[in-house]
């Protein structure tokens, strides 16, 4: 599953329309014969299934969901699991000592927050490291919607991408920093800005 919002609904045939993926910001067509029974309207948060390996991905099985957000601003111990529909913000000096597993949720490490451990992303989950956030361990993306290391965010460990939609290093707000090695098996798009630093294990 992935997370997003309903962008448009075909007035003549509500089983077709578009959704916007939360973390990549990409728009995708949906085709869901059961859409009319979901209660979703334009702007509704939703989960959906999507095969990013398809040449033209199409979302299916749209379902409403209520997002929840948790903030970590102190030192806590892992392991921590970010469940479907959840967003976890490690920020303002927050520290996670241990592993984090993201299952179709969103993880943000920002504003001097840090993770002292590995991060694994499954089931179209996403992670953003930005604004001085630091991940000290290995980041493994088994099936993800987006991995962003931007605006002075740092990943000190290796990055292993088995399957993902987007891998973004750096944006208009500043470059990302990666100290470890990067291994990519399957991904739709990689963007790296000239302001980013990738040391590849140096």
N, CA and C atoms as a LAMMPS dump frame, in Angstrom:
ITEM: TIMESTEP
0
ITEM: NUMBER OF ATOMS
606
ITEM: BOX BOUNDS ff ff ff
-5.0000000000000000e+02 5.0000000000000000e+02
-5.0000000000000000e+02 5.0000000000000000e+02
-5.0000000000000000e+02 5.0000000000000000e+02
ITEM: ATOMS id mol type element x y z
1 1 1 N 0.837 -1.198 0
2 1 2 C 0 0 0
3 1 3 C 0.871 1.247 0
4 2 1 N 0.293 2.341 -0.433
5 2 2 C 0.947 3.641 -0.394
6 2 3 C -0.03 4.649 0.188
7 3 1 N 0.484 5.831 0.504
8 3 2 C -0.333 6.876 1.112
9 3 3 C -0.418 8.082 0.193
10 4 1 N -1.61 8.68 0.127
11 4 2 C -1.754 9.869 -0.687
12 4 3 C -3.087 10.536 -0.449
13 5 1 N -3.495 11.367 -1.404
14 5 2 C -4.772 12.07 -1.334
15 5 3 C -5.441 11.988 -2.698
16 6 1 N -6.76 11.972 -2.688
17 6 2 C -7.504 11.994 -3.939
18 6 3 C -7.324 13.368 -4.581
19 7 1 N -6.858 13.376 -5.823
20 7 2 C -6.619 14.645 -6.519
21 7 3 C -7.804 15.029 -7.393
22 8 1 N -8.243 14.112 -8.246
23 8 2 C -9.389 14.373 -9.109
24 8 3 C -10.256 13.119 -9.186
25 9 1 N -11.533 13.329 -9.485
26 9 2 C -12.472 12.231 -9.69
27 9 3 C -13.198 12.488 -11.003
28 10 1 N -13.21 11.504 -11.866
29 10 2 C -13.914 11.631 -13.142
30 10 3 C -15.418 11.692 -12.863
31 11 1 N -16.035 12.81 -13.197
32 11 2 C -17.463 12.997 -12.901
33 11 3 C -18.328 11.98 -13.632
34 12 1 N -17.925 11.589 -14.837
35 12 2 C -18.712 10.632 -15.609
36 12 3 C -18.501 9.2 -15.134
37 13 1 N -17.312 8.935 -14.581
38 13 2 C -16.982 7.578 -14.13
39 13 3 C -16.067 7.667 -12.91
40 14 1 N -16.649 7.721 -11.689
41 14 2 C -15.848 7.891 -10.463
42 14 3 C -14.835 6.775 -10.21
43 15 1 N -14.928 5.684 -10.943
44 15 2 C -13.928 4.627 -10.758
45 15 3 C -12.576 5.021 -11.321
46 16 1 N -12.531 6.141 -12.015
47 16 2 C -11.272 6.662 -12.557
48 16 3 C -11.012 8.068 -12.027
49 17 1 N -9.758 8.4 -11.904
50 17 2 C -9.349 9.724 -11.446
51 17 3 C -7.862 9.713 -11.191
52 18 1 N -7.412 10.607 -10.313
53 18 2 C -5.988 10.67 -9.979
54 18 3 C -5.794 10.833 -8.48
55 19 1 N -4.644 10.377 -8.013
56 19 2 C -4.24 10.586 -6.616
57 19 3 C -2.866 11.249 -6.613
58 20 1 N -2.547 11.922 -5.505
59 20 2 C -1.211 12.495 -5.308
60 20 3 C -0.54 11.728 -4.181
61 21 1 N 0.619 11.184 -4.465
62 21 2 C 1.375 10.448 -3.455
63 21 3 C 1.957 11.421 -2.436
64 22 1 N 1.846 11.088 -1.16
65 22 2 C 2.246 12.009 -0.098
66 22 3 C 3.684 12.494 -0.232
67 23 1 N 4.637 11.575 -0.235
68 23 2 C 6.02 12.005 -0.111
69 23 3 C 6.709 12.348 -1.406
70 24 1 N 6.338 11.704 -2.504
71 24 2 C 6.987 12.045 -3.767
72 24 3 C 6.305 13.239 -4.427
73 25 1 N 5.028 13.483 -4.061
74 25 2 C 4.286 14.558 -4.705
75 25 3 C 3.863 14.242 -6.12
76 26 1 N 4.086 12.984 -6.537
77 26 2 C 3.739 12.58 -7.897
78 26 3 C 2.246 12.284 -8.005
79 27 1 N 1.706 12.549 -9.183
80 27 2 C 0.304 12.285 -9.457
81 27 3 C 0.189 11.001 -10.274
82 28 1 N -0.757 10.13 -9.871
83 28 2 C -0.971 8.87 -10.568
84 28 3 C -2.459 8.685 -10.847
85 29 1 N -2.729 8.056 -11.976
86 29 2 C -4.117 7.685 -12.262
87 29 3 C -4.536 6.557 -11.335
88 30 1 N -5.823 6.531 -10.996
89 30 2 C -6.359 5.373 -10.284
90 30 3 C -7.478 4.745 -11.112
91 31 1 N -7.654 3.464 -10.916
92 31 2 C -8.766 2.739 -11.512
93 31 3 C -9.28 1.768 -10.462
94 32 1 N -10.456 2.071 -9.898
95 32 2 C -10.995 1.277 -8.802
96 32 3 C -12.513 1.161 -8.962
97 33 1 N -12.988 -0.006 -9.38
98 33 2 C -14.435 -0.164 -9.581
99 33 3 C -15.255 0.004 -8.304
100 34 1 N -14.623 -0.09 -7.133
101 34 2 C -15.343 0.055 -5.861
102 34 3 C -15.217 1.465 -5.27
103 35 1 N -14.687 2.408 -6.048
104 35 2 C -14.42 3.745 -5.516
105 35 3 C -15.674 4.406 -4.945
106 36 1 N -16.796 4.269 -5.618
107 36 2 C -18.024 4.961 -5.192
108 36 3 C -18.453 4.564 -3.785
109 37 1 N -18.081 3.371 -3.337
110 37 2 C -18.499 2.903 -2.009
111 37 3 C -17.509 3.286 -0.907
112 38 1 N -16.406 3.95 -1.251
113 38 2 C -15.382 4.282 -0.245
114 38 3 C -15.698 5.548 0.537
115 39 1 N -16.536 6.422 -0.023
116 39 2 C -16.821 7.691 0.634
117 39 3 C -15.739 8.733 0.412
118 40 1 N -14.747 8.423 -0.406
119 40 2 C -13.665 9.366 -0.661
120 40 3 C -14.135 10.5 -1.564
121 41 1 N -13.615 11.703 -1.296
122 41 2 C -13.871 12.864 -2.131
123 41 3 C -12.529 13.511 -2.453
124 42 1 N -12.544 14.507 -3.304
125 42 2 C -11.298 15.208 -3.634
126 42 3 C -10.672 15.775 -2.362
127 43 1 N -9.397 15.475 -2.153
128 43 2 C -8.685 15.937 -0.966
129 43 3 C -8.645 14.934 0.167
130 44 1 N -9.404 13.835 0.052
131 44 2 C -9.429 12.832 1.126
132 44 3 C -8.102 12.069 1.191
133 45 1 N -7.53 11.902 2.406
134 45 2 C -6.372 11.015 2.551
135 45 3 C -6.792 9.582 2.255
136 46 1 N -5.91 8.823 1.625
137 46 2 C -6.272 7.456 1.275
138 46 3 C -5.036 6.567 1.214
139 47 1 N -5.279 5.282 1.376
140 47 2 C -4.257 4.283 1.058
141 47 3 C -4.649 3.674 -0.279
142 48 1 N -3.667 3.1 -0.955
143 48 2 C -3.943 2.477 -2.247
144 48 3 C -2.819 1.512 -2.572
145 49 1 N -3.112 0.585 -3.473
146 49 2 C -2.106 -0.335 -3.983
147 49 3 C -1.599 0.204 -5.312
148 50 1 N -0.285 0.06 -5.528
149 50 2 C 0.281 0.528 -6.797
150 50 3 C 1.541 -0.275 -7.095
151 51 1 N 1.712 -0.633 -8.338
152 51 2 C 2.88 -1.389 -8.77
153 51 3 C 3.828 -0.429 -9.479
154 52 1 N 4.869 0.021 -8.757
155 52 2 C 5.789 0.994 -9.33
156 52 3 C 6.663 0.407 -10.43
157 53 1 N 6.711 -0.924 -10.527
158 53 2 C 7.539 -1.534 -11.565
159 53 3 C 6.864 -1.481 -12.935
160 54 1 N 5.579 -1.172 -12.961
161 54 2 C 4.871 -1.032 -14.238
162 54 3 C 5.366 0.211 -14.966
163 55 1 N 5.353 0.152 -16.287
164 55 2 C 5.809 1.311 -17.069
165 55 3 C 4.971 2.541 -16.744
166 56 1 N 3.661 2.357 -16.637
167 56 2 C 2.766 3.443 -16.22
168 56 3 C 2.005 2.948 -14.995
169 57 1 N 2.443 3.289 -13.778
170 57 2 C 1.767 2.81 -12.563
171 57 3 C 0.344 3.342 -12.458
172 58 1 N -0.57 2.486 -12.031
173 58 2 C -1.965 2.865 -11.821
174 58 3 C -2.377 2.398 -10.425
175 59 1 N -2.952 3.295 -9.645
176 59 2 C -3.368 2.972 -8.277
177 59 3 C -4.697 2.215 -8.298
178 60 1 N -4.848 1.273 -7.359
179 60 2 C -6.084 0.51 -7.209
180 60 3 C -6.394 0.357 -5.721
181 61 1 N -7.565 -0.186 -5.427
182 61 2 C -7.945 -0.516 -4.049
183 61 3 C -7.812 0.677 -3.113
184 62 1 N -8.398 1.802 -3.467
185 62 2 C -8.342 2.993 -2.624
186 62 3 C -9.199 2.801 -1.375
187 63 1 N -8.655 3.237 -0.22
188 63 2 C -9.361 3.138 1.057
189 63 3 C -9.102 4.407 1.865
190 64 1 N -10.127 4.926 2.562
191 64 2 C -9.897 6.1 3.413
192 64 3 C -9.032 5.749 4.614
193 65 1 N -8.298 6.708 5.118
194 65 2 C -7.548 6.504 6.355
195 65 3 C -7.415 7.822 7.104
196 66 1 N -7.226 7.701 8.407
197 66 2 C -7.028 8.882 9.25
198 66 3 C -5.581 8.936 9.67
199 67 1 N -4.825 9.922 9.162
200 67 2 C -3.41 9.984 9.512
201 67 3 C -3.201 10.366 10.967
202 68 1 N -2.159 9.814 11.577
203 68 2 C -1.773 10.18 12.938
204 68 3 C -0.308 10.586 12.933
205 69 1 N 0.047 11.524 13.796
206 69 2 C 1.413 12.035 13.857
207 69 3 C 1.945 11.923 15.277
208 70 1 N 3.153 11.386 15.412
209 70 2 C 3.83 11.303 16.699
210 70 3 C 5.172 12.003 16.6
211 71 1 N 5.498 12.797 17.625
212 71 2 C 6.766 13.523 17.669
213 71 3 C 7.668 12.936 18.744
214 72 1 N 8.945 12.808 18.423
215 72 2 C 9.951 12.407 19.408
216 72 3 C 10.928 13.564 19.549
217 73 1 N 10.976 14.157 20.744
218 73 2 C 11.868 15.294 21.007
219 73 3 C 12.796 15.023 22.187
220 74 1 N 12.806 13.774 22.683
221 74 2 C 13.7 13.372 23.774
222 74 3 C 14.426 12.099 23.322
223 75 1 N 15.191 11.502 24.222
224 75 2 C 15.893 10.266 23.919
225 75 3 C 14.972 9.084 24.223
226 76 1 N 14.749 8.228 23.231
227 76 2 C 13.913 7.038 23.418
228 76 3 C 14.658 5.822 22.861
229 77 1 N 14.25 4.651 23.313
230 77 2 C 14.868 3.414 22.852
231 77 3 C 13.966 2.706 21.851
232 78 1 N 14.603 2.074 20.857
233 78 2 C 13.869 1.281 19.885
234 78 3 C 13.774 -0.148 20.355
235 79 1 N 13.197 -1.035 19.573
236 79 2 C 12.748 -0.769 18.204
237 79 3 C 11.418 -0.019 18.157
238 80 1 N 11.232 0.716 17.057
239 80 2 C 9.997 1.46 16.832
240 80 3 C 9.445 1.068 15.464
241 81 1 N 8.13 0.863 15.402
242 81 2 C 7.468 0.566 14.134
243 81 3 C 6.517 1.702 13.789
244 82 1 N 6.625 2.204 12.57
245 82 2 C 5.708 3.222 12.071
246 82 3 C 4.672 2.495 11.22
247 83 1 N 3.447 2.437 11.71
248 83 2 C 2.392 1.646 11.085
249 83 3 C 1.704 2.406 9.953
250 84 1 N 0.899 1.704 9.136
251 84 2 C 0.201 2.365 8.032
252 84 3 C -0.588 3.585 8.49
253 85 1 N -0.42 4.675 7.751
254 85 2 C -1.141 5.905 8.05
255 85 3 C -0.492 6.774 9.1
256 86 1 N 0.583 6.303 9.729
257 86 2 C 1.242 7.073 10.782
258 86 3 C 2.416 7.872 10.228
259 87 1 N 2.674 9.002 10.867
260 87 2 C 3.881 9.785 10.606
261 87 3 C 4.645 9.924 11.909
262 88 1 N 5.935 9.637 11.882
263 88 2 C 6.794 9.792 13.05
264 88 3 C 7.811 10.871 12.752
265 89 1 N 7.857 11.901 13.624
266 89 2 C 8.802 12.998 13.478
267 89 3 C 9.836 12.928 14.597
268 90 1 N 11.074 12.674 14.233
269 90 2 C 12.182 12.706 15.186
270 90 3 C 12.849 14.054 14.984
271 91 1 N 12.703 14.968 15.971
272 91 2 C 13.113 16.344 15.719
273 91 3 C 13.502 17.064 17.012
274 92 1 N 14.082 18.245 16.854
275 92 2 C 14.423 19.148 17.95
276 92 3 C 15.189 18.437 19.064
277 93 1 N 16.245 17.726 18.667
278 93 2 C 17.064 17.027 19.647
279 93 3 C 16.574 15.648 20.004
280 94 1 N 15.48 15.197 19.411
281 94 2 C 14.989 13.846 19.663
282 94 3 C 15.979 12.811 19.154
283 95 1 N 16.139 11.717 19.902
284 95 2 C 17.088 10.664 19.535
285 95 3 C 16.398 9.313 19.691
286 96 1 N 16.496 8.476 18.673
287 96 2 C 16.02 7.101 18.754
288 96 3 C 17.231 6.19 18.802
289 97 1 N 17.42 5.515 19.937
290 97 2 C 18.487 4.531 20.074
291 97 3 C 17.925 3.154 19.733
292 98 1 N 18.094 2.732 18.507
293 98 2 C 17.55 1.453 18.086
294 98 3 C 17.015 1.531 16.675
295 99 1 N 16.483 0.423 16.213
296 99 2 C 16.021 0.339 14.831
297 99 3 C 14.612 0.901 14.679
298 100 1 N 14.329 1.392 13.474
299 100 2 C 12.992 1.863 13.12
300 100 3 C 12.561 1.119 11.865
301 101 1 N 11.338 0.583 11.9
302 101 2 C 10.749 -0.066 10.731
303 101 3 C 9.535 0.73 10.298
304 102 1 N 9.507 1.121 9.042
305 102 2 C 8.413 1.922 8.504
306 102 3 C 7.572 1.043 7.599
307 103 1 N 6.333 0.775 8.013
308 103 2 C 5.405 -0.047 7.229
309 103 3 C 4.284 0.823 6.689
310 104 1 N 4.467 1.314 5.464
311 104 2 C 3.445 2.15 4.827
312 104 3 C 3.094 3.366 5.675
313 105 1 N 4.099 3.95 6.274
314 105 2 C 3.95 5.191 7.024
315 105 3 C 5.024 6.164 6.574
316 106 1 N 5.169 7.261 7.311
317 106 2 C 6.151 8.289 6.966
318 106 3 C 7.066 8.55 8.149
319 107 1 N 8.363 8.572 7.911
320 107 2 C 9.352 8.903 8.937
321 107 3 C 10.073 10.171 8.526
322 108 1 N 10.103 11.137 9.449
323 108 2 C 10.829 12.382 9.229
324 108 3 C 11.898 12.51 10.309
325 109 1 N 13.134 12.7 9.908
326 109 2 C 14.231 12.948 10.836
327 109 3 C 14.742 14.341 10.49
328 110 1 N 14.503 15.312 11.377
329 110 2 C 14.736 16.706 11.015
330 110 3 C 15.043 17.551 12.245
331 111 1 N 15.453 18.796 11.996
332 111 2 C 15.672 19.764 13.079
333 111 3 C 16.53 19.174 14.198
334 112 1 N 17.709 18.675 13.85
335 112 2 C 18.705 18.087 14.77
336 112 3 C 18.247 16.785 15.408
337 113 1 N 17.181 16.177 14.931
338 113 2 C 16.797 14.848 15.397
339 113 3 C 17.766 13.812 14.854
340 114 1 N 17.889 12.664 15.533
341 114 2 C 18.809 11.643 15.04
342 114 3 C 18.299 10.236 15.353
343 115 1 N 18.715 9.299 14.506
344 115 2 C 18.434 7.883 14.691
345 115 3 C 19.772 7.173 14.804
346 116 1 N 20.002 6.533 15.964
347 116 2 C 21.239 5.787 16.168
348 116 3 C 20.888 4.314 16.001
349 117 1 N 20.764 3.918 14.77
350 117 2 C 20.336 2.564 14.446
351 117 3 C 19.926 2.491 12.996
352 118 1 N 19.532 1.309 12.56
353 118 2 C 19.145 1.1 11.171
354 118 3 C 17.678 1.439 10.953
355 119 1 N 17.356 1.784 9.712
356 119 2 C 15.974 2.068 9.318
357 119 3 C 15.616 1.163 8.146
358 120 1 N 14.463 0.493 8.245
359 120 2 C 13.97 -0.343 7.157
360 120 3 C 12.611 0.172 6.718
361 121 1 N 12.435 0.311 5.405
362 121 2 C 11.193 0.848 4.854
363 121 3 C 10.522 -0.244 4.038
364 122 1 N 9.263 -0.545 4.405
365 122 2 C 8.483 -1.587 3.733
366 122 3 C 7.14 -1.037 3.264
367 123 1 N 6.5 -1.773 2.369
368 123 2 C 5.084 -1.546 2.014
369 123 3 C 4.77 -0.11 1.62
370 124 1 N 5.596 0.467 0.767
371 124 2 C 5.405 1.817 0.237
372 124 3 C 5.539 2.901 1.289
373 125 1 N 6.28 2.633 2.352
374 125 2 C 6.583 3.671 3.333
375 125 3 C 7.578 4.674 2.762
376 126 1 N 7.83 5.737 3.523
377 126 2 C 8.766 6.76 3.051
378 126 3 C 9.587 7.315 4.213
379 127 1 N 10.733 7.909 3.866
380 127 2 C 11.562 8.563 4.875
381 127 3 C 12.142 9.837 4.292
382 128 1 N 12.145 10.889 5.118
383 128 2 C 12.754 12.165 4.759
384 128 3 C 13.739 12.54 5.859
385 129 1 N 14.982 12.809 5.464
386 129 2 C 16.002 13.287 6.393
387 129 3 C 16.37 14.695 5.939
388 130 1 N 16.145 15.689 6.803
389 130 2 C 16.337 17.07 6.364
390 130 3 C 16.668 17.993 7.537
391 131 1 N 17.106 19.205 7.208
392 131 2 C 17.314 20.286 8.177
393 131 3 C 18.132 19.837 9.387
394 132 1 N 19.28 19.205 9.11
395 132 2 C 20.174 18.808 10.191
396 132 3 C 19.845 17.486 10.837
397 133 1 N 18.85 16.781 10.351
398 133 2 C 18.548 15.445 10.858
399 133 3 C 19.635 14.464 10.443
400 134 1 N 19.885 13.452 11.286
401 134 2 C 20.972 12.502 11.017
402 134 3 C 20.488 11.072 11.27
403 135 1 N 20.764 10.183 10.326
404 135 2 C 20.566 8.747 10.515
405 135 3 C 21.949 8.117 10.515
406 136 1 N 22.323 7.481 11.636
407 136 2 C 23.672 6.931 11.772
408 136 3 C 23.808 5.52 11.207
409 137 1 N 22.704 4.811 11.051
410 137 2 C 22.762 3.422 10.622
411 137 3 C 22.52 3.234 9.141
412 138 1 N 22.266 1.989 8.778
413 138 2 C 21.971 1.606 7.395
414 138 3 C 20.501 1.856 7.1
415 139 1 N 20.209 2.381 5.933
416 139 2 C 18.836 2.571 5.477
417 139 3 C 18.556 1.547 4.383
418 140 1 N 17.564 0.68 4.613
419 140 2 C 17.185 -0.339 3.638
420 140 3 C 15.765 -0.075 3.17
421 141 1 N 15.596 0.08 1.869
422 141 2 C 14.273 0.316 1.299
423 141 3 C 13.865 -0.945 0.556
424 142 1 N 12.993 -1.741 1.167
425 142 2 C 12.52 -2.965 0.519
426 142 3 C 11.418 -2.682 -0.484
427 143 1 N 10.565 -1.746 -0.151
428 143 2 C 9.487 -1.324 -1.046
429 143 3 C 9.009 0.031 -0.55
430 144 1 N 9.436 1.087 -1.201
431 144 2 C 9.143 2.417 -0.684
432 144 3 C 8.609 3.364 -1.731
433 145 1 N 7.865 4.37 -1.26
434 145 2 C 7.373 5.393 -2.172
435 145 3 C 8.433 6.463 -2.407
436 146 1 N 9.165 6.845 -1.338
437 146 2 C 10.177 7.875 -1.513
438 146 3 C 11.196 7.838 -0.379
439 147 1 N 12.454 8.091 -0.736
440 147 2 C 13.53 8.308 0.222
441 147 3 C 14.171 9.626 -0.143
442 148 1 N 14.121 10.584 0.788
443 148 2 C 14.675 11.912 0.537
444 148 3 C 15.724 12.241 1.586
445 149 1 N 16.889 12.659 1.123
446 149 2 C 17.936 13.181 1.996
447 149 3 C 18.239 14.578 1.456
448 150 1 N 17.687 15.593 2.103
449 150 2 C 17.702 16.936 1.526
450 150 3 C 17.988 17.99 2.599
451 151 1 N 18.318 19.202 2.134
452 151 2 C 18.416 20.371 3.005
453 151 3 C 19.242 20.088 4.258
454 152 1 N 20.507 19.63 4.049
455 152 2 C 21.48 19.368 5.122
456 152 3 C 21.106 18.178 6.001
457 153 1 N 20.253 17.29 5.503
458 153 2 C 20.033 16.016 6.175
459 153 3 C 21.197 15.084 5.869
460 154 1 N 21.506 14.157 6.803
461 154 2 C 22.672 13.284 6.646
462 154 3 C 22.317 11.831 6.935
463 155 1 N 22.751 10.929 6.053
464 155 2 C 22.727 9.499 6.32
465 155 3 C 24.18 9.043 6.382
466 156 1 N 24.616 8.575 7.555
467 156 2 C 26.009 8.183 7.732
468 156 3 C 26.279 6.741 7.316
469 157 1 N 25.254 5.903 7.367
470 157 2 C 25.419 4.505 6.991
471 157 3 C 25.175 4.288 5.507
472 158 1 N 25.201 3.025 5.1
473 158 2 C 24.924 2.676 3.715
474 158 3 C 23.434 2.798 3.411
475 159 1 N 23.122 2.948 2.133
476 159 2 C 21.746 2.964 1.668
477 159 3 C 21.578 1.822 0.672
478 160 1 N 20.607 0.948 0.945
479 160 2 C 20.334 -0.196 0.07
480 160 3 C 18.886 -0.103 -0.391
481 161 1 N 18.685 0.08 -1.688
482 161 2 C 17.333 0.212 -2.236
483 161 3 C 17.024 -1.027 -3.069
484 162 1 N 16.139 -1.879 -2.555
485 162 2 C 15.708 -3.049 -3.318
486 162 3 C 14.613 -2.664 -4.305
487 163 1 N 13.681 -1.804 -3.856
488 163 2 C 12.59 -1.349 -4.717
489 163 3 C 12.026 -0.053 -4.156
490 164 1 N 11.934 0.961 -4.999
491 164 2 C 11.393 2.245 -4.551
492 164 3 C 10.903 3.042 -5.741
493 165 1 N 10.131 4.068 -5.45
494 165 2 C 9.618 4.946 -6.486
495 165 3 C 10.569 6.116 -6.735
496 166 1 N 10.967 6.807 -5.676
497 166 2 C 11.831 7.978 -5.823
498 166 3 C 12.962 7.943 -4.789
499 167 1 N 14.163 8.336 -5.222
500 167 2 C 15.299 8.549 -4.329
501 167 3 C 15.826 9.93 -4.652
502 168 1 N 15.701 10.838 -3.698
503 168 2 C 16.029 12.244 -3.921
504 168 3 C 17.115 12.667 -2.944
505 169 1 N 18.217 13.164 -3.466
506 169 2 C 19.31 13.676 -2.644
507 169 3 C 19.48 15.151 -2.987
508 170 1 N 19.074 16.017 -2.059
509 170 2 C 19.141 17.453 -2.282
510 170 3 C 17.891 17.995 -2.954
511 171 1 N 17.567 19.246 -2.631
512 171 2 C 16.458 19.939 -3.294
513 171 3 C 16.766 21.431 -3.327
514 172 1 N 15.773 22.248 -3.643
515 172 2 C 16.005 23.686 -3.758
516 172 3 C 16.398 24.327 -2.441
517 173 1 N 16.117 23.646 -1.311
518 173 2 C 16.464 24.193 0.003
519 173 3 C 17.862 23.801 0.466
520 174 1 N 18.551 22.952 -0.294
521 174 2 C 19.917 22.57 0.085
522 174 3 C 20.21 21.113 -0.225
523 175 1 N 21.483 20.795 -0.263
524 175 2 C 21.915 19.451 -0.594
525 175 3 C 21.771 18.477 0.558
526 176 1 N 21.781 17.196 0.208
527 176 2 C 21.8 16.131 1.199
528 176 3 C 23.206 15.57 1.33
529 177 1 N 23.467 14.868 2.437
530 177 2 C 24.796 14.332 2.721
531 177 3 C 24.678 12.832 2.968
532 178 1 N 25.41 12.043 2.2
533 178 2 C 25.434 10.595 2.38
534 178 3 C 26.88 10.152 2.522
535 179 1 N 27.211 9.533 3.658
536 179 2 C 28.587 9.106 3.916
537 179 3 C 28.853 7.665 3.508
538 180 1 N 27.817 6.847 3.476
539 180 2 C 27.998 5.432 3.173
540 180 3 C 27.869 5.124 1.693
541 181 1 N 27.89 3.847 1.389
542 181 2 C 27.744 3.395 0.013
543 181 3 C 26.256 3.303 -0.361
544 182 1 N 25.968 3.449 -1.64
545 182 2 C 24.596 3.381 -2.145
546 182 3 C 24.494 2.201 -3.095
547 183 1 N 23.517 1.321 -2.832
548 183 2 C 23.249 0.19 -3.711
549 183 3 C 21.79 0.25 -4.125
550 184 1 N 21.537 0.249 -5.422
551 184 2 C 20.169 0.341 -5.929
552 184 3 C 19.898 -0.83 -6.86
553 185 1 N 18.809 -1.552 -6.58
554 185 2 C 18.393 -2.649 -7.437
555 185 3 C 17.31 -2.188 -8.408
556 186 1 N 16.213 -1.652 -7.855
557 186 2 C 15.089 -1.26 -8.704
558 186 3 C 14.509 0.051 -8.198
559 187 1 N 14.465 1.051 -9.07
560 187 2 C 13.918 2.347 -8.692
561 187 3 C 13.427 3.058 -9.941
562 188 1 N 12.379 3.864 -9.789
563 188 2 C 11.831 4.559 -10.957
564 188 3 C 12.617 5.823 -11.288
565 189 1 N 13.027 6.564 -10.27
566 189 2 C 13.703 7.827 -10.567
567 189 3 C 14.648 8.211 -9.439
568 190 1 N 15.841 8.68 -9.817
569 190 2 C 16.832 9.175 -8.865
570 190 3 C 17.137 10.622 -9.222
571 191 1 N 17.124 11.501 -8.212
572 191 2 C 17.481 12.9 -8.42
573 191 3 C 18.56 13.279 -7.412
574 192 1 N 19.69 13.794 -7.902
575 192 2 C 20.794 14.237 -7.032
576 192 3 C 21.195 15.638 -7.467
577 193 1 N 21.163 16.582 -6.531
578 193 2 C 21.538 17.95 -6.87
579 193 3 C 23.031 18.17 -6.729
580 194 1 N 23.523 19.188 -7.408
581 194 2 C 24.955 19.51 -7.354
582 194 3 C 25.409 20.005 -5.99
583 195 1 N 24.469 20.396 -5.146
584 195 2 C 24.823 20.875 -3.802
585 195 3 C 24.942 19.73 -2.793
586 196 1 N 24.7 18.508 -3.234
587 196 2 C 24.731 17.349 -2.336
588 196 3 C 26.135 16.766 -2.242
589 197 1 N 26.386 16.021 -1.156
590 197 2 C 27.687 15.384 -0.945
591 197 3 C 27.474 13.892 -0.742
592 198 1 N 28.117 13.076 -1.599
593 198 2 C 28.046 11.628 -1.477
594 198 3 C 29.48 11.105 -1.417
595 199 1 N 29.854 10.571 -0.24
596 199 2 C 31.238 10.146 -0.039
597 199 3 C 31.463 8.663 -0.358
598 200 1 N 30.368 7.897 -0.444
599 200 2 C 30.438 6.47 -0.795
600 200 3 C 31.457 5.729 0.065
601 201 1 N 31.304 5.842 1.367
602 201 2 C 32.136 5.078 2.284
603 201 3 C 33.428 5.746 2.685
604 202 1 N 33.663 6.955 2.187
605 202 2 C 34.912 7.649 2.511
606 202 3 C 34.927 8.076 3.974
